[in-house]
Every structure is written in C-alpha cells, then in structure tokens.
Amino acid sequence: MSFDEPRVFGQWVTWEHAAEGLSGRLDESAMAGLHDAYRYAASRHEGQRRPAGEPYVRHLLEVVEIMATALDVTDADMLEAGLLHDVVEDTDGTSAEITERFGGRTADLVAHVTMPEILPGQDKRLVRLAYLDGLRDARPDVLRLKLSDRYSNVQRLHTHPRAEKQRSYYAETLEHFVPLAKVDDRLAELFAVWAEAYDYLTAPVDTISAATKLAAAVHREQVDKSGAPYVEHAYATARIALEDGASEHQQMAGLLHDAVEDTPCTLEQLRDLGVPEPVVVMVDALTRRDGESHPEYLARLIETPEAVPVKRADIQHNQSPDRLARLDSATQDRLRGKYEAALAALSRS
C-alpha cells in the first residue's frame, strides 16, 4: 500500500528556534513586535498544556511556522495573530488588550478566529456549528490563519489520548476545513495528504490497509538506531510474516507490534479504534513490559502461540545484513547474540 506522508511542523519549539527560522524574512522592527507578542502569549498561556501533554506555547509557534514556511507569510500582523489567536478564547486576555498592545488589525484577525462566548441558555454545539459555517465567508487572510491553526491541531491527531475525539475531530476537519483550504493551493495540498493519511479514522481499524495507516501515524517522526524511518521496520515485519504464511490478523500484529512499546499508543486505544481483539492480544504479547527481563518477556510471549511467528518475523528483519550494517560493530555483535538467544527460546515453543 502506498500513500504520501503528511507534512509535520514543529521544529520551532522555542522562540529562539522561531527567530532563527524567521531570520531574513522580517525586518528588525517586525521581529521585535513578534517577540513581544510571543512573550505576551507565553505569559497568558503559562501552565496550559495540549491534550498530548506538550506546553501550549508550542502550538502557537507551530501556527507561525506553518504560515511562514509553508505559506510564505511575511505579514507581521498575521504572524502576531498566529501567536495570539487563542488568548481571548482560552485565557483571561482581552481583545481590547490586544488592540492596545499590538494594533487593530492584529486584534481583528484574532477576533475572527475566536469562538464566540457561550451565553446562558445557548447550545454549545449549535454555537460552534454557526461559527464553523461562518468561516465560509471569511477573508483570505483570516482563512490562512485559521487553517494554519487547524493544521497544527490535527497534524498529529493520533496523539490525542481519546480515539473518539480523534474520529470526531477528523470528521469535523473534513467537513468544515478541507473545503476552505482551496483558498491557497499549498493549504489544499497539505490537507489533502493529511486527510488520506488519517482516513483510517472513518471506520474500525480492522483491515491491513487501515492498520498500515495507523502504524504510519503512531510511528510518524520516529527513527530507528540508524536514523531510518521506524515504520519501515513495522512494514517489513508484516511483509516477512506474510511470506511465512501469516494470517491477516498476524500481519496486522506485525504492523502494530511496536505501537504500544515504543509510542504513546495504548492497548485500550487500539481497542477503541476497532483493532480486532485477536490482534490486540498479539500486540500485548509482543510488547515488553516495564521491568520485565528479556527471558521473562519471551516466556510470556510463548504463551500466545499465534504471536510467535510475528516475533520471528520481527527478529528476522532486525538481524538482516542491511539493517545491521547501519550500526557500529559492537552494537551488531550485541544484537546478534540477543537475537540468536531469542530465536532459540522461541524454537522451544
């Protein structure tokens, strides 16, 4: 199965990273104003965190990074609004304060991307729908800001701890935001690739195709010891298992065998996403637990016989000459011994 990987932003994790990335794009006065906006936003959002646990300010920097690097935005007001866009909605900062400190246009941009306050007696869902529908008539600059915000929110959708929220956020983005991305071909491309990569959220993850996309998502941005994309190992494990006669469920377990051990994904999340229970059982068996020695892990794994061929496929790829050749000789020798011992233990099952 072949699909494009969505572009992921997040290199600007501090103001210093952002300043370096913006170097040469803005003049000194604009940079000073943007730095002031960053300090103000950071103080207002102090202590706040995103659903995956990262400091809230990283989201604000991501929005600026998307606008600056993907959309070539050099409009200082737009970039300031990127840093300030959630101040009124999510802190005790006010529109009047933003107007006074950063000017009317920046405040206007922030106002246009701020969800209206829910008044007593109003239905929150209906207010949100009215706001989303209203975006269809928004100016191009407002749309570029809001879509950059949304892309930052969904680019790592798999990291949200609740599968239900992942699904609802995907559906809402597809319905309300993807059509708006036509305002800019670059945004349209970003969202099109993203939508395909996460379309496993539209149904239970109960096929090899869906499990392939889930594996790509949970291992996105991960690399192995040699620096290669980690998901290539998951793909190879499933492929080797298939060549050895694995069932569809065993192939899915091959794709997801490291999802729980090496990413924030949990067994419960796999179940909530609709991964078949026999696959979850195998993934559980293939996952080494905290404090568990390697012999203890293998002894427990053998108690789930259907997972043993998947582990053999995992080891076969790990000890392949091409994969080992990327490592230093000492690491190669250590891993060869580990894999030979593991295969000997599995052969007794």
Secondary structure in CASP SS format (residue, H / E / C, confidence):
PFRMAT SS
TARGET T0000
AUTHOR 0000-0000-0000
METHOD secondary structure of the structure
MODEL  1
M C 1.00
S C 1.00
F C 1.00
D C 1.00
E C 1.00
P C 1.00
R C 1.00
V C 1.00
F C 1.00
G C 1.00
Q C 1.00
W C 1.00
V C 1.00
T C 1.00
W H 1.00
E H 1.00
H H 1.00
A H 1.00
A H 1.00
E H 1.00
G H 1.00
L H 1.00
S C 1.00
G C 1.00
R C 1.00
L C 1.00
D C 1.00
E H 1.00
S H 1.00
A H 1.00
M H 1.00
A H 1.00
G H 1.00
L H 1.00
H H 1.00
D H 1.00
A H 1.00
Y H 1.00
R H 1.00
Y H 1.00
A H 1.00
A H 1.00
S H 1.00
R H 1.00
H C 1.00
E C 1.00
G C 1.00
Q C 1.00
R E 1.00
R C 1.00
P C 1.00
A C 1.00
G C 1.00
E C 1.00
P E 1.00
Y C 1.00
V H 1.00
R H 1.00
H H 1.00
L H 1.00
L H 1.00
E H 1.00
V H 1.00
V H 1.00
E H 1.00
I H 1.00
M H 1.00
A H 1.00
T H 1.00
A H 1.00
L C 1.00
D C 1.00
V C 1.00
T C 1.00
D C 1.00
A H 1.00
D H 1.00
M H 1.00
L H 1.00
E H 1.00
A H 1.00
G H 1.00
L H 1.00
L H 1.00
H C 1.00
D C 1.00
V H 1.00
V H 1.00
E H 1.00
D H 1.00
T C 1.00
D C 1.00
G C 1.00
T C 1.00
S H 1.00
A H 1.00
E H 1.00
I H 1.00
T H 1.00
E H 1.00
R H 1.00
F H 1.00
G C 1.00
G H 1.00
R H 1.00
T H 1.00
A H 1.00
D H 1.00
L H 1.00
V H 1.00
A H 1.00
H H 1.00
V C 1.00
T C 1.00
M C 1.00
P C 1.00
E C 1.00
I C 1.00
L C 1.00
P C 1.00
G C 1.00
Q C 1.00
D C 1.00
K H 1.00
R H 1.00
L H 1.00
V H 1.00
R H 1.00
L H 1.00
A H 1.00
Y H 1.00
L H 1.00
D H 1.00
G H 1.00
L H 1.00
R H 1.00
D H 1.00
A C 1.00
R C 1.00
P H 1.00
D H 1.00
V H 1.00
L H 1.00
R H 1.00
L H 1.00
K H 1.00
L H 1.00
S H 1.00
D H 1.00
R H 1.00
Y H 1.00
S H 1.00
N H 1.00
V H 1.00
Q C 1.00
R C 1.00
L H 1.00
H H 1.00
T H 1.00
H C 1.00
P C 1.00
R C 1.00
A H 1.00
E H 1.00
K H 1.00
Q H 1.00
R H 1.00
S H 1.00
Y H 1.00
Y H 1.00
A H 1.00
E H 1.00
T H 1.00
L H 1.00
E H 1.00
H H 1.00
F H 1.00
V H 1.00
P H 1.00
L H 1.00
A H 1.00
K H 1.00
V H 1.00
D C 1.00
D H 1.00
R H 1.00
L H 1.00
A H 1.00
E H 1.00
L H 1.00
F H 1.00
A H 1.00
V H 1.00
W H 1.00
A H 1.00
E H 1.00
A H 1.00
Y C 1.00
D H 1.00
Y H 1.00
L H 1.00
T H 1.00
A C 1.00
P C 1.00
V C 1.00
D C 1.00
T C 1.00
I H 1.00
S H 1.00
A H 1.00
A H 1.00
T H 1.00
K H 1.00
L H 1.00
A H 1.00
A H 1.00
A H 1.00
V H 1.00
H C 1.00
R C 1.00
E C 1.00
Q C 1.00
V E 1.00
D C 1.00
K C 1.00
S C 1.00
G C 1.00
A C 1.00
P E 1.00
Y C 1.00
V H 1.00
E H 1.00
H H 1.00
A H 1.00
Y H 1.00
A H 1.00
T H 1.00
A H 1.00
R H 1.00
I H 1.00
A H 1.00
L H 1.00
E H 1.00
D C 1.00
G C 1.00
A C 1.00
S C 1.00
E H 1.00
H H 1.00
Q H 1.00
Q H 1.00
M H 1.00
A H 1.00
G H 1.00
L H 1.00
L H 1.00
H C 1.00
D C 1.00
A H 1.00
V H 1.00
E H 1.00
D H 1.00
T C 1.00
P C 1.00
C C 1.00
T C 1.00
L H 1.00
E H 1.00
Q H 1.00
L H 1.00
R H 1.00
D H 1.00
L C 1.00
G C 1.00
V C 1.00
P C 1.00
E H 1.00
P H 1.00
V H 1.00
V H 1.00
V H 1.00
M H 1.00
V H 1.00
D H 1.00
A H 1.00
L H 1.00
T C 1.00
R C 1.00
R C 1.00
D C 1.00
G C 1.00
E C 1.00
S C 1.00
H H 1.00
P H 1.00
E H 1.00
Y H 1.00
L H 1.00
A H 1.00
R H 1.00
L H 1.00
I H 1.00
E C 1.00
T C 1.00
P H 1.00
E H 1.00
A H 1.00
V H 1.00
P H 1.00
V H 1.00
K H 1.00
R H 1.00
A H 1.00
D H 1.00
I H 1.00
Q H 1.00
H H 1.00
N H 1.00
Q C 1.00
S C 1.00
P H 1.00
D H 1.00
R H 1.00
L H 1.00
A C 1.00
R C 1.00
L C 1.00
D C 1.00
S H 1.00
A H 1.00
T H 1.00
Q H 1.00
D H 1.00
R H 1.00
L H 1.00
R H 1.00
G H 1.00
K H 1.00
Y H 1.00
E H 1.00
A H 1.00
A H 1.00
L H 1.00
A H 1.00
A H 1.00
L H 1.00
S H 1.00
R C 1.00
S C 1.00
END
